[in-house]
Amino acid sequence: MAAATTEGRPPEKRESRVGKRPIVLPKGVTVTVKGRRAEVKGSKGTLSLDLPESVSVQETSGQLAISSDRSGSDGARLQGLGRALLANLVKGVSTGYERTLELVGTGYRAEVKGNVVHLSLGFSHPVAYQLPAAVTGKVAPDSKGSVLQLESADKAALGQAAATIRGFRPPEPYGGKGVRYRGENILRKAGKAGKK
């Protein structure tokens, strides 16, 4: 019976819990929106993004308000997505992102030459990885090459670069050797010694 009464009405407009929170612009960050294209400029560089369909951005007194003109759950979903993506860009051009990788294993080390990371990961050959243009890497001092720090204004490019480097030698569960994110919890197994 309830389904019959709501059938004739258009679905009501819903707001996302994430999407309705305004984005506060830090000092020195400017946002320009032309159509669906948003461009964010800050001290760390310039990033641009194609906003999801039906999502619009309004700037008032140093804050960005994101709204969607689509009704139902689709509108809330796209509003939340647009807000999250735009907030990532604002944070990226103002403070940037950092990802730290730890190389655990005998003789495992990293070296950065220009924009190429050279990795010794226990293979018969060294691994060379060309970092994306938006990502910079450096070996932490006093780590003897076992800690690699990646920085970028682009969160997606940074995450992809870190995942690719980790994928060359993921941490194995018995000895824990491999490339891991700092703070990552590795599921450990006892191995044959645990059966005694």
C-alpha positions as CSV (number, residue, x, y, z in Angstrom):
1,M,0.0,0.0,0.0
2,A,2.8,2.4,0.9
3,A,4.5,1.7,-2.5
4,A,1.4,2.8,-4.3
5,T,1.2,6.2,-2.5
6,T,4.8,7.1,-3.3
7,E,4.7,5.9,-6.9
8,G,3.2,9.1,-8.3
9,R,5.6,11.5,-6.4
10,P,9.0,12.4,-7.8
11,P,11.9,11.1,-5.6
12,E,12.9,13.7,-2.9
13,K,16.2,15.5,-3.1
14,R,18.7,14.1,-0.6
15,E,22.0,15.5,0.6
16,S,25.2,13.6,1.3
17,R,26.5,13.8,4.9
18,V,30.0,14.3,3.4
19,G,28.9,16.5,0.5
20,K,27.0,19.1,2.5
21,R,30.1,20.0,4.6
22,P,31.7,23.2,3.1
23,I,35.4,23.1,2.1
24,V,37.4,25.9,3.7
25,L,39.9,27.4,1.4
26,P,43.4,27.9,3.0
27,K,45.2,31.2,2.4
28,G,46.6,31.5,-1.1
29,V,44.4,28.8,-2.7
30,T,42.1,29.9,-5.5
31,V,39.4,27.8,-7.3
32,T,38.0,28.6,-10.7
33,V,35.1,26.6,-12.2
34,K,34.3,26.7,-15.9
35,G,31.4,24.4,-16.7
36,R,32.2,21.0,-15.1
37,R,36.0,21.8,-15.0
38,A,37.4,22.9,-11.7
39,E,41.0,24.3,-11.4
40,V,42.7,24.7,-8.1
41,K,45.9,26.8,-7.6
42,G,48.1,26.9,-4.6
43,S,51.7,27.1,-3.4
44,K,52.3,23.4,-4.3
45,G,51.1,23.8,-7.9
46,T,47.9,23.6,-10.0
47,L,45.5,20.7,-10.3
48,S,42.3,20.3,-12.3
49,L,39.3,18.0,-12.1
50,D,36.2,17.2,-14.1
51,L,33.3,17.4,-11.6
52,P,30.7,14.6,-11.7
53,E,27.5,15.2,-13.6
54,S,24.9,17.4,-12.0
55,V,27.4,18.7,-9.4
56,S,27.9,22.5,-9.0
57,V,30.3,24.5,-6.9
58,Q,29.6,27.9,-5.2
59,E,32.3,30.0,-3.5
60,T,31.2,32.3,-0.7
61,S,33.5,34.0,1.8
62,G,36.4,31.6,1.4
63,Q,34.4,28.4,1.5
64,L,33.2,26.1,-1.3
65,A,29.7,24.7,-1.1
66,I,29.0,21.6,-3.3
67,S,25.5,20.7,-4.4
68,S,23.8,18.4,-6.9
69,D,20.6,19.1,-8.8
70,R,19.8,15.4,-9.2
71,S,17.2,13.9,-6.9
72,G,17.2,10.6,-5.0
73,S,20.3,8.7,-3.8
74,D,22.2,9.4,-7.1
75,G,22.3,13.1,-6.2
76,A,23.7,12.5,-2.7
77,R,26.2,10.0,-4.0
78,L,27.5,12.4,-6.7
79,Q,27.5,15.4,-4.3
80,G,29.7,13.4,-1.8
81,L,32.0,12.2,-4.6
82,G,32.5,15.8,-5.9
83,R,33.2,17.2,-2.5
84,A,35.7,14.5,-1.6
85,L,37.6,14.9,-4.9
86,L,37.7,18.7,-4.6
87,A,38.8,18.6,-1.0
88,N,41.7,16.3,-2.0
89,L,42.8,18.9,-4.6
90,V,42.6,21.8,-2.1
91,K,44.7,20.0,0.4
92,G,47.1,18.8,-2.2
93,V,47.9,22.3,-3.6
94,S,48.1,23.8,-0.1
95,T,50.0,21.2,2.1
96,G,50.6,18.3,-0.3
97,Y,50.6,14.5,0.5
98,E,53.3,12.2,1.7
99,R,53.6,8.4,1.6
100,T,56.5,6.5,3.3
101,L,57.6,3.1,2.2
102,E,59.8,0.8,4.3
103,L,62.1,-1.8,2.7
104,V,62.4,-4.8,5.1
105,G,65.0,-7.4,4.2
106,T,68.7,-8.1,4.1
107,G,70.3,-5.9,1.4
108,Y,66.9,-4.3,0.5
109,R,67.5,-0.6,-0.3
110,A,66.3,2.3,-2.4
111,E,68.2,5.0,-4.2
112,V,66.7,8.0,-6.0
113,K,68.5,9.4,-9.1
114,G,66.6,12.3,-10.7
115,N,63.0,11.0,-11.1
116,V,63.9,7.3,-11.1
117,V,63.9,5.1,-8.1
118,H,66.4,2.2,-8.1
119,L,65.4,-0.7,-5.9
120,S,67.4,-3.7,-4.6
121,L,64.8,-6.2,-3.5
122,G,66.6,-9.5,-3.4
123,F,66.2,-10.2,-7.1
124,S,69.0,-11.1,-9.5
125,H,68.6,-7.7,-11.0
126,P,67.9,-4.2,-9.7
127,V,64.4,-2.7,-10.3
128,A,64.2,0.8,-11.8
129,Y,60.9,2.7,-11.5
130,Q,60.2,6.0,-13.3
131,L,58.2,8.2,-10.9
132,P,55.2,10.1,-12.5
133,A,55.9,13.8,-13.2
134,A,53.7,14.9,-10.3
135,V,55.6,12.7,-7.7
136,T,59.0,13.3,-6.1
137,G,60.9,10.8,-4.1
138,K,63.8,10.9,-1.6
139,V,65.5,8.4,0.7
140,A,65.2,9.3,4.3
141,P,68.6,10.3,5.9
142,D,70.1,7.9,8.4
143,S,67.9,5.1,7.0
144,K,70.7,3.5,4.9
145,G,68.3,3.4,2.0
146,S,65.6,1.4,3.7
147,V,63.0,4.2,4.0
148,L,61.6,5.8,0.8
149,Q,59.5,9.0,1.1
150,L,57.2,10.0,-1.8
151,E,55.6,13.4,-2.0
152,S,53.0,14.9,-4.3
153,A,50.2,17.4,-4.6
154,D,48.2,14.8,-6.5
155,K,46.8,12.2,-4.0
156,A,45.8,9.7,-6.8
157,A,49.2,9.8,-8.5
158,L,51.0,9.4,-5.2
159,G,48.8,6.5,-4.1
160,Q,49.3,4.7,-7.5
161,A,53.1,5.3,-7.4
162,A,53.4,3.9,-3.9
163,A,51.2,0.9,-4.7
164,T,53.3,0.1,-7.8
165,I,56.6,0.2,-5.8
166,R,55.0,-2.0,-3.1
167,G,53.9,-4.4,-5.8
168,F,57.4,-5.2,-6.8
169,R,57.9,-7.1,-3.6
170,P,54.8,-7.2,-1.3
171,P,55.5,-8.2,2.3
172,E,55.5,-11.9,2.8
173,P,53.7,-13.4,5.8
174,Y,56.5,-15.6,7.2
175,G,59.6,-13.4,7.6
176,G,57.9,-10.1,6.9
177,K,60.3,-9.2,4.1
178,G,59.3,-6.9,1.4
179,V,58.1,-3.3,0.7
180,R,55.4,-2.0,3.1
181,Y,53.7,1.2,3.9
182,R,54.8,2.8,7.2
183,G,52.4,1.7,9.9
184,E,51.0,-1.1,7.8
185,N,49.9,-4.2,9.8
186,I,51.3,-7.3,8.2
187,L,49.4,-10.5,8.8
188,R,52.0,-13.0,10.0
189,K,52.0,-16.8,9.8
190,A,54.0,-19.2,12.0
191,G,55.3,-21.4,9.3
192,K,56.7,-24.9,9.8
193,A,58.3,-23.9,13.1
194,G,54.9,-23.2,14.6
195,K,53.9,-26.9,14.4
196,K,56.4,-28.1,17.0
